[in-house]
Every structure is written in structure tokens, then in C-alpha cells.
Amino acid sequence: QVQLVESGGGLVQAGGSLRLSCAASERTFSNYAMGWFRQAPGKEREFVAAISWNGGWLYYADSMKGRFTISRDNAKNTVYLQMNSLKPEDTAVYRCAVDRRYKRSMPTNSELLRPNEYDYWGQGTQVTVSS
């Protein structure tokens, strides 16, 4: 029922930055945690980051810590992924997704790292990092 529209992908040189955006349905979006995933050719879908419904908690994959920042603006029904110090290994299709649970409390067992914990997904935006 909810639709997600992503933007911000593109081609960037190593060391550069991009900011991805994901616009979602009003109110439904504001009551649910959101996540970012990525998938490169020949590789499994990989968790990138997640943010709670109100931005109260944040989770990052180890390889993204210190380089990527997830944020949200519920007034705009949008979640962002700021990507800095990009590396060629960051090349992938990036997708945003909606948590299945209403106003999920702070996770204790990293369940949000699993794609099955999300229901609605964006179509994906391509990020390509060249040296």
C-alpha cells in the first residue's frame, strides 16, 4: 500500500559523496522505522543502516560506520542516507524499506539487519563509485 520513491544515486569518484533520498507515504512512514540496504552484482543483499520512527535510535553496518549517516525528516516523509568517503566497493543498488513493526523499540538482537523484517521496498537507485 505504501509507495517509496528513491533518488540521489549516480556516478561519483572514490572519496566523493552522495546523498540518497527516499520519500514515503505520510503517517505510515512517520510511525515506522526505516532501513537502507544495498546489493552488488553477484552478492547478497547487505544491510546498510536503519533509523527508528522518530530518529531515536540508529544502527549501522560496520563497514559504513564513520562514513554513512542515516537521517529522516518526518515532516517531509523522507529518509536520507548521506554517504561520504565513498569507495568502489560501495557500488551497488541501494534500496530503502519500511519496518514491519509499528514504532519498534530499540532492537536488542539486530533483527533489523534481516531483509525479512521489512515489508515495503523502494525500486532502488544505482550508486557507482569509480577510482
Disulfide bonds with the S-S distance in Angstrom:
Cys22-Cys96 1.92
